[in-house]
Amino acid sequence: MDLRKSRPFLSNLAAMFRGEPFDARQDTEEIRQLREAIIEHGQMVYQQYLHQPVRIEVKELAFRFRETPRNIVTALILLEEEGWAKRTKYRGLWYLRVPPQNSNREVIKSHEDQRSI
């Protein structure tokens, strides 16, 4: 049995015993907005550090967005199903794959264009 493939199942099972949501089918409008906010936060972190994938913490996001950790985890599970998030082996720490908005070349080119004006 490959443990890497069973990690999501075991994580959901552990979440169920801890009282956290294990069913990510609760895709409400609030959770959709939270998913978008998490992606935007990930893009901001990516722009600062230029490192993919971006590491995010559930507790930090819950504090930043004034949400419960349960809602953050639900949103991250949905992002995981879409291929944007991935669990780590550490509790409360996730990887987030964000699409970069501008590459460094575009930023450098825009600065060079401003110099020529």
N, C-alpha and C positions, 0 to 999 in steps of 0.2 A: 504494500500500500504506500503510495507516494504522499508524504505528509504535506508537501507544498500544495497539492491539489485539494486537500481536505481542510486547509487553513480557514477559508471562508465559512465552511460548515461548522468547524469547531469554534470559531469566533462568534458566530451567531448563536450557537448553543450556549457558550459561556455568557453572552449578553443576556440570553433568556433567563439564566439563573441569577444574574445580577439585577434583573429587573429592567434592563435597558431594552430598547426596541430591537427586535430581530426580524421583523417584517417590514421591508422597505417599500411596501406597496401603498403606504400612506402618503401618496404624492399630492399634497394639498397645494394651494396657491402660496401659502406661507413657506412651505418647504421648497417650492420652485424658486421663490425669491431668495431664499437662503442659499440655495445652490449657486445662483448667479452671483450673489455677494461673495461666496467662498472663492469662486473662479476669479472674480475681480481682485480679491485680496491676494490670491496666488499670483496674478499678473503683476501686482504692485511689488510683491516680494521678489519675483523674478527680475523685474526691472532694476531692483536695487542690487541684487547679488549675481544676476546672470548665471544661474545654476539650475539645471533641470535634473530631476524633478524637484519641486519645491517641497520642503518639509513643513508641515503644519501640525499644531497641537490642538486637540479638542477643547481643553480648558481655556487656552488663550483665545480661540475663536468664540467660545461661549461668552467670555468676558467682553471681547471686542464688539460683538453683535448684540449683546444683552439677551442672549438666548439660553435655553437649557442645553446642557451637554447631550441630552437625549435627542433634541431636534438637530443638533450639529451632526451627531452620529448617523441619524436617519438620512440627512442630506448627503453625507459622505458615502453612505452605502449606495444610494441612488447614483452618485457620481462614479462609484466603483463599477456599478453595472454598466454604465455608459463608457467606461474605459478612461475616465479622467482622474480617478483616485485609486490609491492602492494602500492596503494596510501594511504596517511594519510589524515586526515581532514585538515591538514595545507598545504597551497599552496606552492609548490616547495619542499616539503619534502616527500620522499618515503622510504619504507622499501624494502630491498633487501635480499632475501633468497639465501645464497651461500652455495655450498657444501664444507665442510671443507676438506682441502688437507691432513692434518695429524692430528690425534687425539693426545691429551696430552700423552696418554700411549705410542704411537709409538715414540714420541719425547723423553720421559723419558727412554724408552728401548734403543734407539739409544745412549743416553748419557751413560747409564750403560755399553753398549757394548764397548764404547770408553775407559772407565775407566779400563776395564779388559785387554786391549791391553798393 
